[in-house]
Amino acid sequence: MVPWGPGPRSALDSIPSRKEVSLSMTKTLYVGIDVASRSNTAQGVDPTGQALGKPWPFPNTLPGAQALEARLATMLQQGAYDHVMIGLEATAFYDWHLADYLAASGLSPECPLRLALPESRR
C-alpha cells in the first residue's frame, strides 16, 4: 500500500518548473493558416484568444509567403510579442513550401516557430 494518495507527494511537487514559469511569462502570437492550392488564409490570435483583426488571404506562392512573413514581423513588433506559434493545416502537399519557407525565415531566431504537422508527415 502506498503511503500517499494521488497528487503531490510534498509541497515541492506543486511548484512549477523553471520551464513552466518562463513559458507563462512570455507573450506569444498565435497564427493559424488554412492552406489551399492557390490561396491560403491566416488569422492571428493573442494570448487571451482574441482574434487580431480579420483573417487575411495570401497567395500560396513565394511572394505570398514573403508577404505573410512581413505581416507577421509587423504584428510581432506592434504587439511586443516574444514568440510566434504557427499552426498549418496540412492539405495534401500544398503546405510544404510555406512550411519550409517559414521554418527558414528571419522570424525563427528571435521568435521560435512551431509548425503543426500531421503525424503522417513527421
C-alpha angles and dihedrals in degrees: 000000000000113000092220133051129223118309133044118351091211140002089265091063091064094055111104117244122251089254092052091050094048092049092051091052095054125091110227128195110212119206127185120196125198106205126209135163098264107012135027128200124213132193127190122213129187124226091270092056096255115144113242101224124310125321112271128212124221131176119263091240137100092266088049092052090048090051090050091050091051092048092049091049089054092047091049092052097043093046095041090232121175097201142017123215114194125193118196125196104227107222111179103297098320094106098052098089093044092048091050092047094049093046090055096039127115089254093075104071096054098025116038111229124218121193118197105219126176117251091251089066098045 
